[in-house]
Amino acid sequence: ACGGSDSSVNPEPEPPTTEENANANEPVEGKSFVTDYSMPRLNSENYYVEHTVTYDGKKILNYAYEWVKDKKHTAWVAFSFDETTSKVNYKRPQHEKEPWSIDLELPGGWCPEENNYRSDGFDKGHLCASADRLFSETANNQTYYYSNMSPQMSSFNGGVWASFEMQVRKWAQSGMYRKVYTAKGGTVNQLLVNFTGTRKGNDDVLPETDANGFTKKGLACPKYYFMAILAEKNDGFQAIGFWIEHRDDYGYEYDNFAPATFLKTYALSIDDLEKNTGLDFFCNLPDNVENAVESSWKETDWTW
């Protein structure tokens, strides 16, 4: 009968699971991408957000993050590059036209505002970079939410951090990988405390933090930044991590980016990055794959 069911018919048995995954994310109602390979294991104490765009009639993940309310900062942001999202179809807006805005996916009052970054000596440092999301105007605009920012020293943001971002984009756009999964951020569990910079920021103010590691305007300022990269090829996966102290004396600036020899010195295995951050990266991989790719990294696996 229409809409009925025959209770005497046995349902087909579920196929046996050959690949165990003890630490995978559980599905979350209304969130489509928690099981994406880019996602770290979710922390129920934080607030999980997904930003999506519709592209060629398909809903795709732009980036996701976990929000740590008392730090006014993300625990991490996660996204991936593939054939679509690695495209450059849109030009990043000029400085005076950048579309800074409040993230309406966060509960009211949670998202920082422009005033949280004004006259504090720090840049609004993108975590999911504007240049990482040039496949559509909507996707790029979403990178300008204040929730996607971190208070970074100017030379770090425009020199060192940008150098690592450029290297990852180079891999993503090389055509060598089906997908490049990325999780990155600043350490909200290890903050830069009692800091006074020796170099003024772009606002002509010396950057400072208090004894708790917060800026003048009440934002947590990470002591370290990190990237976890998982590249998928037809014959499997490879992974690499980066762990960088937040400093302004590396000697790199806008238009003077760090060379590959510098970047390699900050590389480490995902296992070691997990020890440093307390996060569980790439938890949605089958355990046997996850254990293999996270245990070590090889310089020769990557094109520098």
N, C-alpha and C positions, 0 to 999 in steps of 0.2 A: 504494500500500500504506500501511497505517496506520503513521504515524511515519516513512515514507520520503520521498524527494524525487525529482523527475524532473529530472535534470541537463540535459535537453535544452530545458527551458523557461527562456527568458531572464527574469531578474527585471525588473520595471518600472524604468525609469531614475529616478534621484532627480530631483525637480523642481529647476530651476535656482534658485540662491540669488540673490535680487535685492537683498538687504540685507546688505552686508558688515559683519563685526564682528571686527576684528583683535585686540581686547583683551578679549574675553569670557572669563569664567571657564570652565575645563575642568570637566567633570563630576567629582564626587568620590564614590567608592563609599560607599553608606550615608548620604549627605547629599543631601537632596531639593531644597534651596533655594539652592544656590550660583549658579544662573542667574537667581534673582529679581532684579528691577530695583533693589531696595534695596541689593544687595551691592556694596561696593567690590571691586576686583581683589584676589584673595587673594595673600598673601605666604607662600611655602612655608617661610620661617623661623619663622613663627608657628603657633600651634595653633588650628585652626578648630573652633568649637562651634556647633551648632544646638539651640535649645530649641523643642520643638513641643508642641502640645496637640491633643487630639481634641475637636472641637466639632461638634455635630450630625452625628456619625458620620464627620467628615472630619478628616484630619490637616492642621493648618495651622501655619505658622511663627509662633511667638510672638516670638522675636528670635534673632539670631545674633551671633557676635563672633569676633574673633581675639585670642588671648592671647599676650602678650609675657612669657615666663617670667621673664627676669632683671629685669623691671620690676614684676612682680606686678600687672599692669594690662593692660587691653584696649588694642588699637590702635584699635578702633572697635566700636560695636554698631550693628546694622542691623535694621530691621523696617518694617512698613507698616501703615497704617490703611486699612481698607476698610469695607464695609457691616457686616461682622461685628466686626472688631477695634476699631472706633471706638465700639462700643456701651458703655453704662454699665449693667451688670447686677449689679455687685458693689460693695460699699462698702469703701473702703480701711480696713484695720484700724487701730484706735487705737494710739498710740505704744507702749504697754506690751505690746501683743499682736502687734507686727510680727514676721513669721515669718522672721527672719534665719537663713540656713543656708549650709552649704558646698556648692559646686557639684560634684556627683559626676561631671559630664561631664569635668571636668579630671582629669589623672593625680594620684594621691595625693601630697599635700604641696605641690601647686602653688597651691591656692586660699587666699587670705588667710582669716583667722579673725577673730572678734570682738576678740581681743587685739591684732591689727594696727591697730585703730582706737581702742583704749582710751587715754584720757588723752594724746592727741596734739594736741589743739586744733582738729582738723578734723572736719567732718561726714562721715558715710558718704553721699556724694552719688550718688543713682541716675543711671545713664546712660540706660537704658531706664526711664523714670519709672514709678513705681507707678500714677500717674493715667493713664498711656498704655495701661495694660493692665487695664481694669476689665470686660472682656467675660466673664471667668470667674474663679473663685477660683483655679484651677490656674495660669492665666496670670499673675495678680497675684502669687501666691506665688513664681513663678520670678523675678520682678524683685527679690526680696530675697536672692538669692544674692550672696555677697561678691564674686564675680567681676564683678558688674554695678555695683560701687561704685567711686567715685573720691574721694580725699581732697580735699574742697572746704571753703574757708572758709565759715563759717556764713551770712554775709549774701549771699555769692555763690550758695550752694546754694539758700537759701530765698527770695532776692530776685531776683537777676539771671538765673541759670540757669532758675529756675522761670518767670520772665516769658517767656523764649523758648519754653519748653516749652508754656506756655499758649497762645501765639500759634499754634504748630504744631497743637495740638489743635483750636483754633478753626477753622483751615482744614480739618482732617481731618473735623470734625463738621458742617461747613457745608452738606453735601449738594451742593456745587459740583463735587466731584471723584469719579471712580471709585475712585481710590487715591491715597494720599499716601505716598510712599516716603521713608524717613528713615535717614540714617547720621549718627552723632554720637559724640562722645567727647572725650578730652583728649589733648594732644600728648605722647606718650611719648618723642619725639625732641627735644622742647624742654621742659625741666623748670624748675621754680621753684627756683633754687639760692640758698643762703645767706640764706634768708628768715626773718625774725622778725616776726610780726604785731604790730599795735598794739592789737588787740581780741581778747579771749579768746573761745574757742569755747563751744559749749553745755555742754562739760564743765569750764568755768572754767579752761582751760589756754590759754596763748598758743600759736598754731600756729607751728611752726618746721620748716625743712628744712636739710639739710646741704649741703656743697659739691658733692655729686653730685645734689642735687634730691630726696632721699628724706626721708620723715618720720622721727620718732623711732622708729617701729615698723617701718621698712624698706619703705615703699611709695613708689613713684615719684609725685611730685606735679606734675601738668602746669602749665606756664606759661600755656597757652592752652586754650580749649575751642572746639569747632566743631560746626556742624550743616550737613548737606547735605540739601536738601529737593527732591524731584521730585514734582510733582503731575500726575496723568493725567486728562485730560478726554476727552470724545468726539471733540473736534477736535484732539487732540494733547497735548503735554507742555509744562510750564514748570518752571523750576528757580530756586532761590535758595540762597545759602550765608550762614552767620553765623560770625564769627570774633571771639571775645571773650577779652580778657586776664583771667587769674585774679587778681582783686584784691578787697579787702574795703572799698573806699572809694567805691563807686558811689552810696551813699545809699539803696539799696533793701533792704528787709527782708521777712520773712514778713508777709503781709497789707498790704504796701506795694509793689506790683509796678510795674515799669518801664512807662511808656507806649509806645505805638507810635512816637512821635517818637524815643525813645531806641533802640528796637530797629532802626529803619531805618538808623541811623548805623553799625551793625555788619554791615550786609548787603554782600555782594559776589558776584561771579559764581562758579560752580563751578570754572571754569578758574583763577581767582585763589586759591580755597580749596585747590585741588590743589597749587598752587605753595607755599602756606604749609604744608601738611600732609605733602606727599610721597605722598599717597594718590591712587588713581585711582577716583573715584566713578562710579557708574552705568555701569560698564563693560559691562554686559550689554545696554544699548540698542544698536540698530543704529548704526553709526558716524555716519551722516549725521544721525540724530536727536540723538545724543549731542553731536556737535560744535556743532549749532545751539543746543541748550538750555543748554549749559555755557558758551557764550562771553559771555553777558551776562545781566543780570537787569533787570526793569522793575518799578518800584514800583507802577505802575498795573495790573500783572497780578494783584496780590494785594489781598485785602480786609483792611484793618488795623482 
